Amino acid sequence: MGFFACWTQSGSVTLLCFDLPTKSQSHIQSMSWSQGVSRSCPYAAFLLVLDALLRLYDDSVWAIRNHISRWEAKSLMETDYFLLHEIARHGVHVSETLSVAIQSLDAMQHHHERFCTNSTLACSKNGRGRWDKVGSLFEFQLGLLRGLFQRSEANNARIQNEITLVSLVYNRQYIAAL
C-alpha cells in the first residue's frame, strides 16, 4: 500500500491511495473530518489513512492469534506441517508490516513536530501555541501500533513453541520406531 497527500494552506487536500483493499478504500472515503482536526495541518489527512490501516492491522494480528488458538486445541496426532509453516510465515509478515508502520508513523510524527515548531499555522491568533490535535492522535495511533506489534510478537513466540513441540514429539516417535 502507498499513500500520497497534496495539501494547500487553504485546507484543500488530495489523497491518493495505492493497492488498498476495497474495504479500506470504502472506509477512508466514508470518513470525514469529524474528528475536530483542522485542515490547516498538512498531516491531518494521514489520520484518516492511519485509522483504516489500524483496522487492517488489528484484523491481521487477531486472525493469526485465532489460527494459533485453533492449532493449540488440536491433537498432536493431527499434525499439519504445512499449516504450521503458513501460520508462522504470515505471523512474521504481520510483525514486519507493523514494524515498518511504527517506523513510518514515528518519522511522520517527528516531521509534524518540526512543522508545528516552525510554522505560524501552529499558533493561534494571539501567538500562543494551539492544542495539537493531530500530534495527539498520532501519539495515540502509535501506541496502538506498538501494542499490536507486541501482540504479534507474542503470536510468533506461541507458534514457534508449537513447532518445537511438534518436532520433539515427531522425533521421539521416530526414535521409538527404530
C-alpha positions in Angstrom: 0.0 0.0 0.0 1.1 3.5 -0.7 -0.2 6.9 0.1 0.4 10.4 -1.2 -1.2 13.6 0.1 -1.2 17.0 -1.6 -2.1 19.9 0.7 -2.5 23.6 0.3 -2.6 26.2 3.0 -6.2 26.9 2.2 -7.0 23.4 3.5 -7.5 21.7 0.2 -6.3 18.1 0.4 -5.9 15.5 -2.3 -5.2 12.0 -1.0 -4.1 9.2 -3.3 -4.1 5.6 -2.0 -2.5 2.8 -3.9 -3.0 -1.0 -3.5 -5.6 -0.6 -0.7 -8.2 -3.3 -0.1 -11.7 -2.3 -1.2 -13.0 -2.4 2.4 -10.3 0.1 3.4 -11.0 2.3 0.4 -14.7 2.5 1.3 -13.8 3.2 5.0 -11.5 6.1 4.0 -14.0 7.5 1.5 -16.8 7.4 4.1 -14.7 9.2 6.8 -14.9 12.9 7.2 -13.0 15.5 9.1 -15.4 15.0 12.0 -12.5 14.3 14.5 -12.3 18.0 15.1 -9.0 18.2 13.2 -8.2 21.4 11.4 -7.4 21.1 7.7 -4.7 23.7 8.2 -2.3 20.9 9.1 -0.8 19.0 6.2 -0.5 15.9 8.3 -4.2 15.7 9.2 -5.2 13.7 6.1 -3.0 10.8 7.3 -5.1 10.4 10.3 -7.8 9.1 8.0 -5.4 6.6 6.4 -4.0 5.5 9.8 -7.4 4.8 11.1 -8.1 2.5 8.2 -4.7 0.9 8.5 -5.1 0.2 12.2 -8.3 -1.7 11.5 -6.4 -3.8 8.9 -3.5 -4.5 11.3 -5.8 -5.3 14.1 -7.7 -7.8 12.0 -4.5 -9.4 10.8 -3.0 -9.8 14.3 -6.1 -11.3 15.8 -6.6 -13.6 12.7 -3.2 -15.1 13.3 -4.0 -15.4 17.0 -7.2 -17.3 16.1 -5.3 -19.7 13.9 -2.8 -20.4 16.6 -5.5 -21.0 19.2 -7.2 -23.5 16.9 -3.9 -25.2 16.3 -3.2 -25.4 20.1 -6.6 -27.0 20.6 -5.8 -29.8 18.1 -4.4 -33.2 18.9 -0.7 -33.6 18.1 -1.6 -36.7 16.1 -3.2 -34.5 13.5 -0.1 -32.6 12.6 -0.3 -30.5 9.5 3.3 -29.2 9.0 2.3 -27.0 6.0 -0.4 -25.3 8.1 2.1 -24.6 10.8 4.5 -23.2 8.3 1.8 -21.0 6.8 0.7 -19.6 10.2 4.4 -18.9 11.1 5.1 -17.2 7.7 2.0 -15.0 8.0 2.8 -14.1 11.6 6.3 -13.0 10.6 4.8 -10.9 7.7 2.3 -9.2 10.1 5.1 -8.3 12.5 7.3 -7.0 9.7 4.4 -4.8 8.4 3.7 -3.5 11.9 7.4 -2.7 12.5 7.5 -0.7 9.2 4.2 1.1 10.1 5.6 2.0 13.5 8.8 3.4 12.0 6.8 5.4 9.3 4.4 6.9 11.9 7.3 7.7 14.2 9.0 9.6 11.4 5.8 11.3 10.4 5.2 12.4 14.0 8.7 13.9 14.1 8.2 15.8 10.8 4.8 17.0 12.2 6.5 18.3 15.4 9.1 20.2 13.3 6.2 21.6 11.2 4.4 22.8 14.3 7.6 24.3 15.7 8.5 26.2 12.5 5.0 27.2 11.2 2.8 30.1 12.0 -0.1 27.9 11.3 0.5 26.0 14.5 -0.1 29.2 16.5 -3.4 30.8 17.4 -4.1 34.5 16.5 -2.6 35.7 19.8 0.7 33.9 19.0 0.3 31.2 21.6 0.6 27.5 20.6 -2.6 25.7 19.8 -3.6 22.3 21.2 -2.0 19.9 18.8 -4.9 17.5 18.0 -3.1 15.9 15.1 0.1 15.3 17.2 -2.1 13.9 20.0 -3.9 11.5 17.6 -0.5 10.4 16.0 0.7 9.6 19.5 -2.4 7.6 20.3 -2.2 5.7 17.0 1.5 5.0 17.5 0.7 3.5 20.9 -2.0 1.2 19.3 0.5 0.1 16.7 3.1 -0.7 19.3 0.6 -2.7 21.2 -0.4 -4.7 18.1 3.3 -5.3 17.4 3.7 -6.8 20.9 0.7 -9.0 20.4 2.1 -10.1 17.0 5.4 -10.9 18.5 3.7 -13.0 21.2 1.8 -14.8 18.4 5.1 -15.6 16.8 6.5 -17.0 20.0 3.4 -19.1 20.5 3.7 -20.7 17.0 7.4 -21.3 17.5 6.6 -23.1 20.7 4.1 -25.3 18.8 6.6 -26.0 16.1 9.2 -27.0 18.7 6.7 -29.3 20.4 5.6 -31.0 17.2 9.3 -31.5 16.3 10.1 -33.1 19.7 7.1 -35.4 19.6 7.8 -36.4 16.0 11.5 -37.1 16.8 10.5 -39.2 19.9 8.1 -41.2 17.8 10.7 -41.7 15.1 13.4 -42.9 17.6 10.9 -45.2 19.3 10.0 -46.8 16.0 13.7 -47.6 15.3 
